[in-house]
Amino acid sequence: MARRPKVRAGTPGGRLFSGCLTVLGLLLVAVVGGMVWLETRPAREEAQARENLRESVERLRARLGEAAADGRLSDAEIAQVFPPSKPAEGVVGVTRRGEAVTVVAEVLGLGPSSAFIFVTQRSVTGGYAFDLPSPGGSRPSSRELPPEACAVRAATPPVPERPDRARPTADGEPPVRILTRRAGDGSPGLYAHLPGTLVVTDDGCVAVRTAWGDRPTAVVRGHGWSVEEENGKAAVYSPEGRLFAREGDRVGLGGGSSERFAGEPCAGDTVFEANDDQAGS
């Protein structure tokens, strides 16, 4: 029986055989390494998203301190510091005890984006309480909350029925009014979000009652916006005559806090100045 010839090292056939083995070995290493990389990818993206969440909490804590540096911290300023960023809700609640303020917010953390057919990005959320002993005093602190703390947002209290303000009353109840910008004043172009219920305050001013605020937040609309009385409720209209919302409707305003209207009717120290292009929510 004939013996098979051996492939001798150093010969062209031996070098080809060794090269093939090397290539196969490298391919095996690459395949195994790729499988390990794919297997551990979700954990890596989760860790990066968690790290981004911690960084976001620190940024928000610093921004809250800056907003309170003047010794005041309004609901509009809080909404501007903690805007919602889906799937995070932003502000969930605000508790005031004397000068102390505690803000509960759901914060978003993002991992790296990746593209394979579709662009995907890992995201995580976390509930945090930001404690501020007193506006203008010490820096706020933050603490993580259990997941259920932000699972359900507090409901905005219903707006009580009120008599028709279009008719003068014996006690001199003021007519409904809305604070607006002057002709030529531009939109603020800010991106805070103020969600809540459209209400009319005791002094007849259109405002928004949030789920977390202890008092309604005065709002400023663009030049030409108006308010009318319809069946005992205030109705807010755009300059083009389109209905924006009625008293008691849920609304969501984009804009930011402003102090340039301080001292004007319906304005406290700080108001929420809404952008011109708005829609009810």
N, C-alpha and C positions, 0 to 999 in steps of 0.2 A: 504494500500500500504506500503510495507516494506521500511524502511529508510536505506540509505547507511551508513555503518559504517564510522566514522571519523578516520583519521590518527592522533593519539595522539603523541605530541612531547615527546621525551624521550624514546619512544618505538622503537624497531628495525625498524618497518615500517616507523616511523616518521623520524628517523635518515637517513634512505635510501632516503626518499623523499627530505629531506633538502639537502643531498649530491648531488642528481641529479640536483636540482635547482642551487646549487653553481657551478657545472660543466658547466651547460648550460649557466650560467651568464658569467663565465670565457671564454667560447668558443665565446660567442657573443662579449665580449670585444676584444678578440684576432682577430676576423674576422674584426671588425670595425677598430681596430688599423692597421691591415695589409692593409686594403683598403686605409686608410689615408696615410700610409707610401708609398704605390705604387703610389698614386695620387700626392704626393709631391716629389717623387724621381727625376723626370726630373729637377725640379727647384733647388733641392739641388745639383745635378750633374752640372748643369749650373753654379751655384754660385761657386762651387769648381774649375771648369775649368777657370772661370774668375779670381779667385784668383791666380791660377797657371800662367795665362797669365800675370798678374801684376808682379809676382815674376820673370818670364822670362824676362820681359822688364828691370827690375832692374839688372839682371845678365848680360844682353847684354850691358846695359849702362856701367857697370863696366868693361866689357871686352873691349869695344871700347876705354875707357880711358886708359886701360893698353896697348893696341896696339899702341896708339898715344903718349905714355909716352916718347918715344925717340925723339919726335919732328917731326916724319914723319908718314904719314898714306897713304899707297898705296892702290890701288884697290884690290890687292891680299889679303892684310890684312883685308880689309873690307869684302871681300867674305868669309874669314875664320871666322870672328866674326859672320856673319849672314848667315849660310848655310841654304838652303831650307829644310823644314821638312813638307812633305805633310800632310794637304793641304795648308800649308803656303808657300809662294814663296821665303821667305828670302829677299835678297836685291832687291828693285824695282827701286831705283834711287839714284844717288849721285850727289850733287851740290857743286861745289867749287867756293868760292868768296874770292880771295886773300888767306889768310891762313885759313879762316873759311870753315868748311866742314859740310854739312847736309846730313845724310843718311836716306832715306825712306825705311822702311822694313816692311814686313808682318810677324807677330810673332804668334806662336802657343801656345795655352794653353790647357792642358789636365786635364780632371776630373778623378775620380777613375774608374778603370776597373771593370767590372762585368761579371760573367759567368752564362748564362742560355742557354744551348744547344751550343751557340756560345759566344765567348768572345767579349764584346763590351766596348767601351770607348768614353765618351763624349769629343768632341774637339771644340774649338772656335778659331777664328783668329781675329787679330786686326792690323790695320795699324798705325805705329808710325814713327815720325820724331825724329832723334837723332841729336842734334845740338852741334857741337864742335867749339867754337870760334877760337881755334888755337891748333894744335897738340903740346903736351908737356906743354900746358898752363892749363887753368881751366878745371874742369871735364865736360864731356858732359851732356846735359840735354835731357829730352825726353818729347814728347807731343803726345797725341792721335790724329789721323786723322780720317776724315769721311770715311765710308766704301768704297766709290767710289775711294778713293785715290790709292788703291792697286788693283782695279778691273781689270785693263788692264795694263800689263807690257809694258814698252816702247820697241819698236822694235829696234833691232840692225841695225845700218845703213848698207846699202848694200856695198859690197866691189867693188870699181871701177876696171874696166879692166885695165891691165897694159901690156906693151910690154913683149915679151919673154925674161926673164933674162938669159936664157941659152946662148944667143948670146951676145958677148961683145958689148958694146955700146960706142959711141964716148965720152960720158961724164964720162966713167969709172964706170958705174953702178955696184955695188958689186954683187957677186953671192949670191943666197939664202943659208942660213945656219941655223942650229938649235943648241941650247945649250943643251948639254947632260952631264949626270953624268959620272964619270970615272969608269973604270972596277973595280968591287968589291964594289962600293958604293951601299948601300941598298936603297930601296924605302923609302920615308919619312913616309909612314903609317899614314898620316894625313887625316882628313875627311871633309875639307872645299870643297866647290863646286864652280867652276869657269865656268859659262855658257857664251857662246858668239859665235863669228865668227872667224874662222881661217884666219889670215891676214899675210902679209909680210910688215914689216916696211920699211921706206925709206932707212935704212942702211942694208936692206936685211936679217932681222932676223924674224924667225917665232914667232908669238905672237897671243894673243887672244884679240879681241875687244869686250868689254862687252857693255850692253845696257846703263850702267850708267857711265862708265869711260870716261874721256876726252882724254885719250891716251891709246894705246894698252898695254896690260900686257905681259911682256916677260915670256916665259915658259921654264922650264927645263924638258927634258925627260930622260929616262934611257939610260945606255950605249948600243950602237948598233942601236939606232933609227937614221933615216936618212931622208933627204929631197931631192926630185928629181924635175926636171922641166918637166912638161908634158903639151904641148899645151899652153904655156904661163902662167901656174899656178903652184904653188908649191904643191907638193903631199908628205905627211908625211907617212913614213913606219915604222913598228915595226921591231925589230931585225930579226924576222922570215920572213920578206918580205911581211907581210899583210898590205894592205892600211888602214891607220887610218882615214885620211880625206884629202880633197883637199882644196886649198885656196878658201875661200868664203863659205865653208860648216859650218853649225852649229855644235858646239862641246860642250861637257861638261866634264870638267876635275876634277878629285878628287885628293886632295893633300893639300898643304898649302904653305904659304909664307916662303921664305928662304932668308937669307942674306949671305950665305957662298959662293955665286958665284959673289959677288960684285966685280966690276973691270974687270970681264971677258967680252969678246966680246958678244954683245947682252944682257948683264945684266946691269940693273941700280942698284940703291941701294937695291931694293928688287925685287925678281922674284917669280913666282908661280911654285913650284916644284911639278910635277905631279907624281902620283903613277904609277907603271909599267903597271898594268892591267887596260887598259882604252878602252873605246868604244866611237864612235861618237854619237851625239844626234841630 
